[in-house]
Amino acid sequence: MKFKPLRDRVLVRYSSEEEKTAGGLFIPDAAKEKPQKGMVIAVGPGRVTDDGKRQAMEIKVGDTVLFDKYSGSKIKIDDEEYLIIREEDILGIVEV
């Protein structure tokens, strides 16, 4: 897949969810919510400020991030669902 986000946009692949609850019950696909966590697959070059300078992105490829529940645009590439969001919609980077 070749995809290059523009400006301050980020391409995120949803993280996989647990298939069953702590009690051992399996969760059907229809009952699952989309996760608010994912891995960054591609980042744009950054936004251009009012004075014409480019502001570098803080997010980099490979980061695991948390993002707003209803942010971005969902797209499907190679039968996998991704999310394109702005850097400002990312709440933080998950550090292990």
N, C-alpha and C positions, 0 to 999 in steps of 0.2 A: 504494500500500500504506500502510495506517495501522497502526502497531504501536508501543506504548509499553511498554518494559520496566519492571518494578517493582523497587523498592529498588536494590540494587547490581548489577543485571544489565545485560548489554550484548548487543545484536544485532549479529552480525558476518557479513559476506558473505565467503566464501572467496575468496582471490586466485586468479587463473587460473594454471595451471601451464604449463610448457614442454611442447609437444606432441612434441618430439623431443630426443634426447640430443645431447651435444656432437659425437659422431661422425656424426650425421645420421640415426640410427635413430628411427623413429616409435614412440611408446609407446602401446599400446592402453589404452582406458579401464579395463579390468579389472585392469591391472597398476599403475595409478597409485595412489599413496597420497594421502589428503586432505592438503592443505597445512596447515601450522601457522601460517599467516600470513593475515591478512584485513583488510578495511576495516570500521571501525565505522559502522554505519548508524543506530543509535539507542541512547541510554543512559537508564537510570533516574535518578531524582532523588538517589540515594545511600542508604546504609544508615543506620539509626537506631542510635545508640550506646546503651550501658546507662543513661546519664543522660538519655536522651530527646532528645538533640540530633541533627540530621541532619548526617552527614559527607558533604561534597560529593565528587563523582566527579572523579578525576584524568584520566580518559579523556573525550574529546569526540568528537562526530560528525566523521567525516572522517579520524581517526587510522588509521594502518596499524599493526597490533599483532601480536605473536607470542604464542601461547598454548599451554598444555599439550596434548599429543597426544590424550589421551582425556578432555578436559574438556567440560562442557556438554551441551546437548541439541540434536540436529539437528531442524530443522523445514523444511517446504517452503511457500513463499508465492509465489503467481503463477509456478509452475513453476521457481523458483529455490531452491537449498538454502542455508539460513542456519544459524547456530549461536548459541544463547543461552548465554552463560557469565557467571559472576560476575566482578566486577572483580579479585578475588584470584587467579583462574586466568590472568590476563593476565601474561605474563612481562615485557613491555616494549613501548615504542612505537618503531617504526622511524622514524628521522629521516633525511631525504635531504639 
